[in-house]
């Protein structure tokens, strides 16, 4: 039986293409085969990668170019490498055009909005509450807060409740006044920060501002990644 293949984009640092292992582990635990897609400028090659996958994950990272949504960079912006930026925008637009099941996480969540014509709040007023804590113990420790799931057809069914706890590691967010075409905000943090989006007109497009791959597997991450794999199989 053919394995379900989930493509995962990569970061670009110091001539290396990198992806945190947690993404690979979560895809594997959900019963699919992760396929790492390197940062490439050859669009034909990227199209070939998309031909090979049944679903796509757009991972977290630094900030995408503000010119993509008609703004100047904010002083607090930390730009993603241009090689990754070009690769990611092509992958996002091509995946959405193909109606490929797509999961965007943190920056990937914001990228979905940009790819569909939306805008980003480049530095949220309460950014300190949404950034990761200092690594005083030598280990990553994210900020945590609750979010309210309000609408949509996927997230509320996956968790079966209207309020959940999530982690947080960001200073930018989707602009609620400039959602991309066909997108719906379905979860919010206190203060109105959009924590999740869905595209009702597409089979499976889910953007999450938090990092489910860094949440406990059985109680949280499995709900998200299993849903992506089910969609990639054509199940509902």
N, C-alpha and C positions, 0 to 999 in steps of 0.2 A: 504494500500500500504506500502511495506517495506521501512523503512527509509534508506537513504544512510549513511553509517557509515565511518567516517574518523578517523583513529588511529593517536595519537599524542604521541611521546616519551616524557620522563620527565628528569629533572635534578635530581641529588642526592646531598642533602646538609643536614648535621647534622641529619642523620637518616630519613629525609623526602624526598619523591619524590614530585617534584614541577614542575608546568607548568604555565607560565604567562597566565593570564586570556584572554589576547587579542587574543591568538590563538583559544581558545574555542569560543570566541565571534564571530570571523570572520568565523569559520566553521559553527556555528549556523546561522549567518546572510546569509550564502550562501545556507541555506536550508538543511544542513546535520546534523547528530548527531555526536558530538565529543566523541571519546572513548580514555580515558587516559590510556597509557600503562606504567606500573611501571617498574622500573629497577629490573630485575630478572635475576638470573643465570641459571634458568631452561629453557633450549631451547625448550622443549616440550610445556611449558606454553606460551612462546613467539610465537611459531608456532600457538598455539590455538588462541591467540589474532589476529594474522594475518589472520586466517581463518574467523574471525568475521568482518573484515573491508573490505571496498571497495577501500580505498585509504589510504595513509600514509603521515604524515607531520613529518619531522625531524627538530627539533627546533634549535635555536641558543644556544650558551653556550661557555664554555671554550675550551681549546686546546686539540685535540686528540693526543695520543702518537706518537711521531715522529718515533719510531721504526717500526710503521706500514708501513712507507715508506722509511725505511732504513737510517734514520738520527739520530744524537744525538740531545737532546733538546736544543733549543736556550735559552740564558739567560733571554729573555723576555717572554718565554712561561709560561702560567698559566694552569697547567694540569687539565683536567676534572677528576672527581672522577672515580677510576677504575671500580666501579660497573656500572656506567653509560656507560663508554667507551665500556665495553664488550657487554652490552645490545644493544647499538646503532649500533655497527658494525654488530652484528648478524641481527638486524632488517633491516638494509640497504641492506645487501647482500641477505637476504631472500626475501625482497620486490622486488628487482631488478630481482632475479631469477624467482619469480612468475609473473613478468611483471605487478606488482601492480602500479597503478598511484601514483607517489611519488613526493612530493614537499620538497626540502631541503632549509632551510633558514639559512644564515650566516654560523655557524659551520656545520649545516646540509647540506648546499651546498658543503662545503669542504669535508664532510664525503662521499657524493656520489662519489666524485672524488677518494678518498682513496679506497672506496669499489670496484671501477672498475679498480684499479691498478695504479692510479695516485699519484702525490706527491703534497706537500704543500710548499709554501714559508712561512717560520716560522715567519718572521718579515719583513714586507714590508718597504722599505726605507722611504716612506712618511707616516708612520703609524699615525703620529699626525693628519693628515688631515682626517683620516678614523675612528678615535675614537670618542666616544660621548664626548660632552662638560661636564664640571663640573656642578653638580647640585646646582648651586648657589641659585636658587629660591626654592629648595626643590623638583623640578620636573625634570624628564628626558628630556634632550634636545639633540637630536642627531646632529652630523655634517650633512650637506647637500651638495650635489654636483650633477652635471649632469653626465649622462652616455650615450653612443652612442650604439644603437642597430644595429648590423651590418648584421647578418645572421639569420638562423634558421627558423623554421616553426611555432612557437607558440608566442613568445614574441612580435615580430613585429606586428602580427595580433591582439594581445590583446590590444596593446596601439595605433596602427595605426599611429605611428610616429617613427622617427629615433633617437630622443633624448628626454630623460625624466629626471626629477629630482628625486633623491632618498635620503634616509637617509643613515647613515653610522655609524658603531660601531664595528670596527674590527682592528686587527693588523696583521692577517695572511690572505693568499689568495691562490688560486689555482695556481700551477706552470704552466705557459703557455707552458713550454717545456716538461711537463709531465702530459698531460691530460689522464684521464682514457680511457680504450678501448671503442670506440663507442661514446665518448662524443665530443661535439662541443661547443666551446666558442662563445656566440652569443651577448654579450654586454661587453663593456669596459669603465672604467673610464679613465680620463687623466693620462698618465703615463703607461698605458697598463694593469692595474689591471683588471683581469677577474671578471665581475660583474654578469654574468649569463651563465649557461650551459644548453644544451639540449642533449638528447640521441635520435638521429634520428631513431634508430632501435627498439625503444620501444614505446608503445602507448603514455605514458605521463610520462616523467621524466624531471623535471625542477628544477634547482638550482639557487638560488638568493643570492648574497652576502649581500644585504640589508635586511631590516625588513619590509615587506609589511604590517604586522599586526599592525605596529605602524605608518602607513601612513593613510591619510584620506580615510574612507571607500568607499564612492560613487565614488570618482574620481580615486582611485588607488587600494586599497586592494581588492575591489569587483572583479576587473578584474582577479586577480590571484586566489583567492579562489573560485570564480564561475567556473573558468576553471578547477580547480582540481575536483570539485564536478561533473561537466559535464562529465569529463573523468571517474570518479568513477561510473557514471551511464551507461557508455558505449557509451556516445554521443561524437560527434566530432565537 
